[in-house]
């Protein structure tokens, strides 16, 4: 029976500050009641304000960065839950449940090239992964981070990935309207890199972004027989495995077994394309 | 030190706080948030004879004052429950209530029979009222005679306490309560979710894949309280209140209205420490009111006209 991670707790936290980023995003910095050890990128927390302005059900957000005992979250303001957080005053009291979920796999493999595909606010779980990988000694030249969005303002915080690029990680952007980087989407950019011989044919893919992008990544991985991991977002009622509201269809022949659904919150949010299918 | 113990039939609980079925897993996996030892009982998610894949996504949706769900009783069936869940809950420092569901009277009888001798289980709660199967037709939840048949069938195969979980989606819940009492239920859980739905008028899309689902959370508390009160004054078996409870004050309101115990449901999604925390606050709250035994509060609701005069 999938259970919440053993390190998950309900913590009280204070909002330190809210920094606007891009067209509709914020980076929320919160200080939990106690400092957390370094977390695996793409784990997440359920967040809500405790002053009654947030909806009852907290919202899931990937950890973006850990800094000075604080947690940062990159949030696209979309509805009631995200708006309440983005508009919270400094010092606001928050409930923070986490850390939850499994997180990205380690970028291991001596000769493997890793292609990280981010779409819009799906950028959130990547810089911390790259940072941690470099610290573990992964060669920067083996990491290729492609970040796409509809337009430049939806690529959000570009400073951190550009810093990583200066340390040897390949960082490229793509926008549907051509306002920044490659004119097109990240899959198109990936194809171009392959066509130009800029990337080995054998790569491992990590992807986080909107559903159509993840569908395309899953298809690509199957067609090219590539290993791929998707960090999924679903509606979540609890984040800890008790509401059953976040089913992800499993592959009948996959390693998760014959059961038709995985729980995104406690079995994910990162799944291999051998485990689940977006259909 | 207030005496918090209550009895549901022959089942003695350390306090009147239970988790609601389908809102706390099997309970033990949540120990980092609410240790089993804090609550009176842990109620399992509904177990059925055969595995059920459940409904497609979206299965949940939040509304202004509550939560819609249409999970569809996803569970891996009773064999899996016996092989994997019961060993995990064995020896738990609380009472274990197994919630059972079925699609026919025979189904209910069979699953109760299969589980009847399992000593890990302290009581059964019979789910007569899931709105998310049978296309929301609630066959066992709305006809007193049929509900009674189900309870009789379960009663016949087990000596463990049997709770009947009722639906609020009926004209007269008292008729249901009287029927299940007559059929041998040891307690009544009132209530399951209200049928509800939500739709986005611009896209025309319903919020749930099954269109309608079960509505729970703060918005249903007045309805649940009324249902529990109506049950309590029409039967002599204990009533377990359920619906929108998220604070110790809410618990005490249900007790005053006639409930012997309560279940914490949707509120656990937002704060899984809540069942344990509410249980921990009961003692102080009752002590401050000068109440020595929680039982002394049960059913002390006054006449409405008298209450207005203070």
Interface residues (C-beta under 8 A of the other chain):
Chain A: X1 X3 X4 X6 X8 X9 X10 X48 X55 X56 X57 X58 X95 X97 X234 X235 X236 X237 X238 X240 X241 X242 X243 X244 X245 X246 X247 X259 X260 X261
Chain B: X22 X23 X24 X25 X26 X29 X30 X32 X33 X45 X51 X53 X54 X56 X57 X58 X59 X60 X61 X62 X66 X67 X69 X71 X74 X76 X84 X85 X88 X217 X218 X266 X267 X268 X269 X270 X271 X272 X273
